[in-house]
């Protein structure tokens, strides 16, 4: 199998339990990705438009606009991380 340009990149994919979960893309279809969950288990098939790049997992930022990848999954993860650390998660000027 040829190397994919996103090999070893951690991505967010839709998850019915937690909203989004982390995985690695293992196969590319014409309109879907096959994603191997980092938590283990069988690969999941997801539409291209529902798989998002991931930030560093221990990173949180005060201003969501400072996220490298501003997408639904990364935004929700940042808000959750800040909430768990008891940090305010709204940015005011």
C-alpha positions in Angstrom: 0.0 0.0 0.0 1.3 3.4 -0.9 2.0 6.0 1.8 -0.8 8.5 2.3 0.1 12.2 2.7 -1.5 12.3 6.1 0.0 9.0 7.5 0.5 9.2 11.3 -1.5 12.4 11.6 -4.0 12.3 14.4 -7.5 13.5 13.3 -10.9 14.0 14.8 -13.7 11.8 13.5 -17.4 11.8 14.6 -18.2 9.6 17.6 -21.7 8.8 18.8 -20.5 8.6 22.4 -18.3 11.7 22.8 -19.1 13.8 19.8 -15.6 13.5 18.3 -12.8 11.0 19.0 -9.2 10.8 17.8 -7.9 8.4 15.2 -5.5 8.0 12.3 -6.6 7.7 8.7 -5.8 4.3 7.3 -7.5 4.4 3.9 -8.9 7.0 1.5 -12.1 6.4 -0.5 -13.7 8.6 -3.1 -16.0 10.2 -0.5 -14.9 8.6 2.8 -12.0 8.0 5.1 -11.4 4.8 7.0 -10.2 6.0 10.5 -8.5 3.7 13.0 -9.5 4.9 16.5 -6.6 5.6 18.9 -8.6 3.9 21.6 -8.5 0.7 19.6 -11.2 -1.3 17.9 -12.3 -1.6 14.3 -11.7 1.2 11.7 -14.6 3.6 11.3 -15.8 4.9 7.9 -16.5 8.7 7.9 -17.3 11.2 5.2 -14.5 13.5 4.2 -16.3 16.6 5.5 -16.6 15.1 9.0 -12.9 14.4 9.7 -10.9 17.3 11.0 -7.2 17.9 11.8 -6.3 17.9 15.5 -4.3 20.2 17.7 -1.8 19.0 20.2 -3.9 17.1 22.8 -2.6 18.8 25.9 -2.9 22.3 24.4 -5.5 24.8 25.5 -5.7 28.5 24.5 -7.4 31.5 26.0 -8.7 32.7 22.6 -10.2 30.1 20.3 -9.1 32.2 17.4 -5.5 31.2 18.3 -6.2 27.5 17.5 -4.2 26.4 14.5 -7.2 24.3 13.3 -10.4 26.2 13.9 -13.1 23.5 13.4 -16.0 22.1 15.3 -14.0 19.2 16.9 -10.9 21.3 18.0 -13.1 24.1 19.3 -15.2 21.7 21.5 -12.0 20.0 22.7 -10.4 23.3 23.7 -13.6 24.4 25.6 -13.7 21.0 27.4 -10.0 21.2 28.3 -10.4 24.7 29.7 -13.5 23.7 31.6 -11.8 20.7 33.2 -9.0 23.0 34.3 -11.5 25.4 35.8 -10.4 28.2 33.4 -12.8 30.6 31.9 -13.5 29.6 28.3 -14.7 32.9 26.9 -12.3 35.6 25.7 -13.2 39.2 26.3 -11.3 42.3 25.2 
